[in-house]
Amino acid sequence: MAQTYTELYVQLVFAVKRRQGLIKPEWEGKLFAYITGIIQNRKHKLIIINGVEDHLHILIRMHPGQAISDLIRDIKSNSSRFVNENHFVNGPFEWQRSYGAFTYSKSQVPQVKAYIQNQKEHHKKISFKEEMLKIFATLGIEHSKEYGFVWLEDGVEDET
């Protein structure tokens, strides 16, 4: 019988629609636990989840049986429904359509995990835009508005 072995480490990054600071400390633990359940139920291994009021970072070891886009869709749709059904915010809660998915080698996992763990401290010094542009530069990704992550301060709402 053939065996398949994979070590696929992926950092997922996505933001609240219009970068609204809606994720509050009072309920973020419940949101993180809910998202953890989604990830585990789809056979992925959560390494860490953290974020600030307007966006999340998730590091997982990806199971090869599900596409990243399908996992992101499942996380966003189910977690936004969870937030809305629990009335954690006044009005509707939505994630933006854009997301980042960045791969890392096993040797990079401890560094990425520490980075995600320190999100709240990190964002006292750097904006989400600066953070994402730094990630793009580090990974050699050319940012294009055509592919999402259009910044609010550019005068355009990110609806992609």
CYANA upper distance limits for C-alpha pairs under 8 A (distance plus 0.5 A):
  6 THR  CA     63 HIS  CA      8.23
  6 THR  CA     64 PRO  CA      7.81
  7 GLU  CA     61 ARG  CA      7.28
  7 GLU  CA     62 MET  CA      7.99
  7 GLU  CA    106 LYS  CA      7.80
  8 LEU  CA     61 ARG  CA      5.94
  8 LEU  CA     62 MET  CA      5.71
  8 LEU  CA     63 HIS  CA      7.92
  8 LEU  CA     64 PRO  CA      8.40
  8 LEU  CA    103 THR  CA      7.70
  8 LEU  CA    104 TYR  CA      8.07
  8 LEU  CA    105 SER  CA      8.15
  9 TYR  CA     59 LEU  CA      7.56
  9 TYR  CA     60 ILE  CA      6.23
  9 TYR  CA     61 ARG  CA      5.05
  9 TYR  CA     62 MET  CA      6.54
  9 TYR  CA    103 THR  CA      6.07
  9 TYR  CA    104 TYR  CA      5.89
  9 TYR  CA    105 SER  CA      7.09
  9 TYR  CA    106 LYS  CA      7.47
  9 TYR  CA    109 VAL  CA      7.99
 10 VAL  CA     59 LEU  CA      6.21
 10 VAL  CA     60 ILE  CA      6.01
 10 VAL  CA     61 ARG  CA      6.93
 10 VAL  CA     62 MET  CA      7.19
 10 VAL  CA    101 ALA  CA      6.74
 10 VAL  CA    102 PHE  CA      5.86
 10 VAL  CA    103 THR  CA      4.95
 10 VAL  CA    104 TYR  CA      6.77
 11 GLN  CA     57 HIS  CA      7.20
 11 GLN  CA     58 ILE  CA      5.98
 11 GLN  CA     59 LEU  CA      4.87
 11 GLN  CA     60 ILE  CA      7.01
 11 GLN  CA    100 GLY  CA      8.21
 11 GLN  CA    101 ALA  CA      6.03
 11 GLN  CA    102 PHE  CA      5.59
 11 GLN  CA    103 THR  CA      6.86
 11 GLN  CA    104 TYR  CA      8.31
 12 LEU  CA     56 LEU  CA      8.42
 12 LEU  CA     57 HIS  CA      6.13
 12 LEU  CA     58 ILE  CA      5.52
 12 LEU  CA     59 LEU  CA      6.84
 12 LEU  CA     99 TYR  CA      7.63
 12 LEU  CA    100 GLY  CA      6.10
 12 LEU  CA    101 ALA  CA      5.11
 12 LEU  CA    102 PHE  CA      7.14
 13 VAL  CA     55 HIS  CA      7.72
 13 VAL  CA     56 LEU  CA      6.17
 13 VAL  CA     57 HIS  CA      5.15
 13 VAL  CA     58 ILE  CA      7.05
 13 VAL  CA     99 TYR  CA      6.14
 13 VAL  CA    100 GLY  CA      5.41
 13 VAL  CA    101 ALA  CA      7.00
 14 PHE  CA     55 HIS  CA      6.14
 14 PHE  CA     56 LEU  CA      6.20
 14 PHE  CA     57 HIS  CA      7.52
 14 PHE  CA     95 TRP  CA      7.86
 14 PHE  CA     96 GLN  CA      7.68
 14 PHE  CA     98 SER  CA      7.22
 14 PHE  CA     99 TYR  CA      5.13
 14 PHE  CA    100 GLY  CA      6.94
 15 ALA  CA     19 ARG  CA      6.63
 15 ALA  CA     54 ASP  CA      6.15
 15 ALA  CA     55 HIS  CA      4.41
 15 ALA  CA     56 LEU  CA      6.82
 15 ALA  CA     95 TRP  CA      6.37
 15 ALA  CA     96 GLN  CA      6.37
 15 ALA  CA     98 SER  CA      8.40
 15 ALA  CA     99 TYR  CA      7.97
 16 VAL  CA     20 GLN  CA      6.42
 16 VAL  CA     21 GLY  CA      7.99
 16 VAL  CA     22 LEU  CA      7.97
 16 VAL  CA     54 ASP  CA      5.76
 16 VAL  CA     55 HIS  CA      6.32
 16 VAL  CA     93 PHE  CA      8.25
 16 VAL  CA     94 GLU  CA      6.59
 16 VAL  CA     95 TRP  CA      4.81
 16 VAL  CA     96 GLN  CA      6.10
 17 LYS  CA     93 PHE  CA      8.37
 17 LYS  CA     94 GLU  CA      6.02
 17 LYS  CA     95 TRP  CA      5.20
 17 LYS  CA     96 GLN  CA      4.67
 17 LYS  CA     97 ARG  CA      8.34
 17 LYS  CA    158 ASP  CA      7.87
 17 LYS  CA    159 GLU  CA      8.02
 18 ARG  CA     96 GLN  CA      7.58
 18 ARG  CA    152 LEU  CA      7.72
 18 ARG  CA    157 GLU  CA      6.60
 18 ARG  CA    158 ASP  CA      6.76
 18 ARG  CA    159 GLU  CA      8.30
 19 ARG  CA     54 ASP  CA      5.73
 19 ARG  CA     55 HIS  CA      7.90
 19 ARG  CA    152 LEU  CA      8.22
 20 GLN  CA     53 GLU  CA      8.08
 20 GLN  CA     54 ASP  CA      6.09
 21 GLY  CA     52 VAL  CA      8.44
 21 GLY  CA     53 GLU  CA      4.91
 21 GLY  CA     54 ASP  CA      4.96
 22 LEU  CA     53 GLU  CA      6.06
 22 LEU  CA     54 ASP  CA      6.80
 22 LEU  CA     89 VAL  CA      7.34
 22 LEU  CA     93 PHE  CA      8.44
 23 ILE  CA     27 TRP  CA      7.92
 23 ILE  CA     28 GLU  CA      6.60
 23 ILE  CA     52 VAL  CA      7.46
 23 ILE  CA     53 GLU  CA      4.80
 23 ILE  CA     54 ASP  CA      6.85
 24 LYS  CA     28 GLU  CA      6.28
 24 LYS  CA     53 GLU  CA      6.54
 25 PRO  CA     29 GLY  CA      7.83
 27 TRP  CA     31 LEU  CA      7.02
 27 TRP  CA     88 PHE  CA      7.65
 28 GLU  CA     32 PHE  CA      6.55
 29 GLY  CA     33 ALA  CA      6.60
 30 LYS  CA     34 TYR  CA      6.63
 31 LEU  CA     35 ILE  CA      6.67
 31 LEU  CA     79 SER  CA      7.52
 31 LEU  CA     82 PHE  CA      8.35
 31 LEU  CA     83 VAL  CA      7.84
 32 PHE  CA     36 THR  CA      6.53
 32 PHE  CA     49 ILE  CA      7.14
 32 PHE  CA     50 ASN  CA      8.04
 33 ALA  CA     37 GLY  CA      6.82
 34 TYR  CA     38 ILE  CA      7.04
 34 TYR  CA     79 SER  CA      7.45
 34 TYR  CA     82 PHE  CA      8.46
 35 ILE  CA     39 ILE  CA      6.80
 35 ILE  CA     75 ILE  CA      6.72
 35 ILE  CA     79 SER  CA      6.94
 36 THR  CA     40 GLN  CA      6.64
 36 THR  CA     46 LEU  CA      7.07
 36 THR  CA     49 ILE  CA      8.48
 37 GLY  CA     41 ASN  CA      6.38
 38 ILE  CA     42 ARG  CA      6.93
 38 ILE  CA     74 ASP  CA      7.96
 38 ILE  CA     75 ILE  CA      6.93
 39 ILE  CA     43 LYS  CA      7.22
 39 ILE  CA     44 HIS  CA      5.98
 39 ILE  CA     45 LYS  CA      7.41
 39 ILE  CA     46 LEU  CA      7.21
 39 ILE  CA     71 LEU  CA      8.13
 39 ILE  CA     75 ILE  CA      8.08
 40 GLN  CA     44 HIS  CA      5.74
 40 GLN  CA     45 LYS  CA      6.51
 40 GLN  CA     46 LEU  CA      7.51
 42 ARG  CA     63 HIS  CA      8.46
 42 ARG  CA     66 GLN  CA      8.20
 42 ARG  CA     71 LEU  CA      8.48
 43 LYS  CA     62 MET  CA      8.46
 43 LYS  CA     63 HIS  CA      6.48
 44 HIS  CA     60 ILE  CA      7.19
 44 HIS  CA     61 ARG  CA      6.44
 44 HIS  CA     62 MET  CA      5.48
 44 HIS  CA     63 HIS  CA      5.46
 45 LYS  CA     60 ILE  CA      5.95
 45 LYS  CA     61 ARG  CA      5.51
 45 LYS  CA     62 MET  CA      7.08
 45 LYS  CA     63 HIS  CA      8.22
 46 LEU  CA     58 ILE  CA      8.11
 46 LEU  CA     59 LEU  CA      6.86
 46 LEU  CA     60 ILE  CA      5.03
 46 LEU  CA     61 ARG  CA      7.03
 47 ILE  CA     58 ILE  CA      8.18
 47 ILE  CA     59 LEU  CA      5.89
 47 ILE  CA     60 ILE  CA      5.67
 47 ILE  CA     61 ARG  CA      7.55
 47 ILE  CA    113 LYS  CA      7.86
 48 ILE  CA     58 ILE  CA      6.32
 48 ILE  CA     59 LEU  CA      5.81
 48 ILE  CA     60 ILE  CA      7.60
 48 ILE  CA    113 LYS  CA      6.92
 48 ILE  CA    116 ILE  CA      7.73
 48 ILE  CA    117 GLN  CA      7.86
 49 ILE  CA     56 LEU  CA      7.76
 49 ILE  CA     57 HIS  CA      6.32
 49 ILE  CA     58 ILE  CA      4.88
 49 ILE  CA     59 LEU  CA      6.93
 49 ILE  CA    116 ILE  CA      7.63
 49 ILE  CA    117 GLN  CA      8.17
 50 ASN  CA     56 LEU  CA      6.31
 50 ASN  CA     57 HIS  CA      6.04
 50 ASN  CA     58 ILE  CA      7.10
 50 ASN  CA    116 ILE  CA      6.55
 50 ASN  CA    117 GLN  CA      6.74
 50 ASN  CA    119 GLN  CA      7.24
 51 GLY  CA     55 HIS  CA      6.21
 51 GLY  CA     56 LEU  CA      4.67
 51 GLY  CA     57 HIS  CA      6.18
 51 GLY  CA    116 ILE  CA      7.85
 51 GLY  CA    119 GLN  CA      6.15
 51 GLY  CA    120 LYS  CA      7.21
 52 VAL  CA     56 LEU  CA      7.03
 52 VAL  CA    119 GLN  CA      7.26
 52 VAL  CA    120 LYS  CA      6.39
 52 VAL  CA    123 HIS  CA      8.20
 57 HIS  CA    116 ILE  CA      6.82
 58 ILE  CA    116 ILE  CA      8.09
 59 LEU  CA    112 VAL  CA      8.29
 59 LEU  CA    113 LYS  CA      7.54
 59 LEU  CA    116 ILE  CA      8.48
 66 GLN  CA     70 ASP  CA      7.16
 66 GLN  CA     71 LEU  CA      7.30
 67 ALA  CA     71 LEU  CA      6.90
 68 ILE  CA     72 ILE  CA      6.64
 68 ILE  CA    101 ALA  CA      8.23
 69 SER  CA     73 ARG  CA      6.61
 70 ASP  CA     74 ASP  CA      6.64
 71 LEU  CA     75 ILE  CA      6.62
 72 ILE  CA     76 LYS  CA      6.50
 73 ARG  CA     77 SER  CA      6.42
 74 ASP  CA     78 ASN  CA      6.37
 75 ILE  CA     79 SER  CA      6.23
 76 LYS  CA     80 SER  CA      6.39
 76 LYS  CA     95 TRP  CA      6.87
 77 SER  CA     81 ARG  CA      6.76
 78 ASN  CA     82 PHE  CA      6.65
 79 SER  CA     83 VAL  CA      6.68
 80 SER  CA     84 ASN  CA      6.65
 80 SER  CA     93 PHE  CA      6.45
 80 SER  CA     94 GLU  CA      6.24
 80 SER  CA     95 TRP  CA      7.56
 81 ARG  CA     85 GLU  CA      6.42
 82 PHE  CA     86 ASN  CA      6.66
 83 VAL  CA     87 HIS  CA      6.69
 83 VAL  CA     88 PHE  CA      6.11
 83 VAL  CA     89 VAL  CA      7.87
 83 VAL  CA     93 PHE  CA      7.25
 84 ASN  CA     88 PHE  CA      7.05
 84 ASN  CA     89 VAL  CA      7.62
 84 ASN  CA     92 PRO  CA      6.84
 84 ASN  CA     93 PHE  CA      6.59
 89 VAL  CA     93 PHE  CA      7.38
 96 GLN  CA    158 ASP  CA      7.46
 96 GLN  CA    159 GLU  CA      6.73
 96 GLN  CA    160 THR  CA      7.28
 97 ARG  CA    159 GLU  CA      6.88
 97 ARG  CA    160 THR  CA      5.47
 98 SER  CA    147 TYR  CA      8.40
 98 SER  CA    148 GLY  CA      5.88
 98 SER  CA    149 PHE  CA      6.68
 98 SER  CA    158 ASP  CA      8.39
 98 SER  CA    159 GLU  CA      8.18
 98 SER  CA    160 THR  CA      5.74
 99 TYR  CA    148 GLY  CA      8.20
 99 TYR  CA    149 PHE  CA      8.06
104 TYR  CA    108 GLN  CA      6.50
104 TYR  CA    109 VAL  CA      7.33
105 SER  CA    109 VAL  CA      7.28
108 GLN  CA    112 VAL  CA      6.81
109 VAL  CA    113 LYS  CA      6.39
110 PRO  CA    114 ALA  CA      6.66
111 GLN  CA    115 TYR  CA      6.70
112 VAL  CA    116 ILE  CA      6.73
113 LYS  CA    117 GLN  CA      6.59
114 ALA  CA    118 ASN  CA      6.80
115 TYR  CA    119 GLN  CA      7.16
118 ASN  CA    122 HIS  CA      6.40
119 GLN  CA    123 HIS  CA      6.54
120 LYS  CA    124 LYS  CA      7.29
121 GLU  CA    125 LYS  CA      8.02
122 HIS  CA    126 ILE  CA      6.95
123 HIS  CA    127 SER  CA      6.54
123 HIS  CA    128 PHE  CA      7.94
126 ILE  CA    130 GLU  CA      6.63
126 ILE  CA    131 GLU  CA      6.98
127 SER  CA    131 GLU  CA      6.60
128 PHE  CA    132 MET  CA      6.62
129 LYS  CA    133 LEU  CA      6.62
129 LYS  CA    151 TRP  CA      7.27
130 GLU  CA    134 LYS  CA      6.59
131 GLU  CA    135 ILE  CA      6.79
132 MET  CA    136 PHE  CA      6.60
133 LEU  CA    137 ALA  CA      6.60
133 LEU  CA    143 HIS  CA      7.96
134 LYS  CA    138 THR  CA      6.54
135 ILE  CA    139 LEU  CA      6.64
136 PHE  CA    140 GLY  CA      6.39
136 PHE  CA    141 ILE  CA      5.16
136 PHE  CA    142 GLU  CA      7.12
136 PHE  CA    143 HIS  CA      7.29
137 ALA  CA    141 ILE  CA      6.48
137 ALA  CA    142 GLU  CA      7.87
143 HIS  CA    147 TYR  CA      8.34
144 SER  CA    148 GLY  CA      7.62
145 LYS  CA    149 PHE  CA      6.94
145 LYS  CA    150 VAL  CA      5.89
147 TYR  CA    160 THR  CA      8.15
148 GLY  CA    158 ASP  CA      7.63
148 GLY  CA    160 THR  CA      5.81
149 PHE  CA    158 ASP  CA      6.98
149 PHE  CA    160 THR  CA      7.96
150 VAL  CA    154 ASP  CA      7.93
150 VAL  CA    156 VAL  CA      7.20
150 VAL  CA    157 GLU  CA      7.53
150 VAL  CA    158 ASP  CA      5.70
150 VAL  CA    160 THR  CA      8.49
151 TRP  CA    155 GLY  CA      7.92
151 TRP  CA    156 VAL  CA      7.07
151 TRP  CA    157 GLU  CA      7.52
151 TRP  CA    158 ASP  CA      7.04
152 LEU  CA    156 VAL  CA      5.82
152 LEU  CA    157 GLU  CA      5.81
152 LEU  CA    158 ASP  CA      7.22
